[in-house]
């Protein structure tokens, strides 16, 4: 069984922001080094600098805006997060969706700033359209399963198999899946169906023992 790529999205939980973001990121790094697993973390903008200064695993911004530097008060620009230490970004998460025309520009702007792009899609059909924009990864997450106790691997395996065809086989783009993933069995099933890894949040962020939860996902 191949090792999965795991991106832990810290969201804005109190247990994974501020000083806790540094704490959880260090645990992710520890597990990555001990197990040889590709583990990456996505953190909110204020936490990028402090987290990236203390871990050697990839740190991603949870979002960037496509605007050029200058008159963009309140925006999160790709150049800024890159300078802060981010090496990639999440885009179009179900909690921060982006209009399709703006999404394409966001991918281009991020790529020009040398940021890895992980773009979320709610359906295989949406993933197909996003694949034409050539991001580095597409993460398919049925929104109704996000944060729940039933994984996409079990509840909607066809979402994974259809996305594999639309994303990997047609465009050669690596596929992540998420929503409700909590166990090793969920991850193994996703890999067996053709996914390259997972995007996870609450299963790690809200766990009483972050290290145990993370190790418990590994095949």
ABEGO torsion letter per residue (X at the ends): XBBBBBBBBAEABAAABEAAAAAAAAAAAAAAAAAGBBBBBBBBAAAAAAAAAABABBBBBABBBABBBEBBBGBBBAAAAAAAGBABBBBGBAABBBBAAAAAAAAAAAAAAGBBBBBBBABAAAAAAAAAAGBABBBBBBAAABGBABBAAAABAAAAAAAAAAAAAAAGBBBBBBEGBABAAAAAAAAAAGBAEBBBBAAAAABABAAAAAAAABX
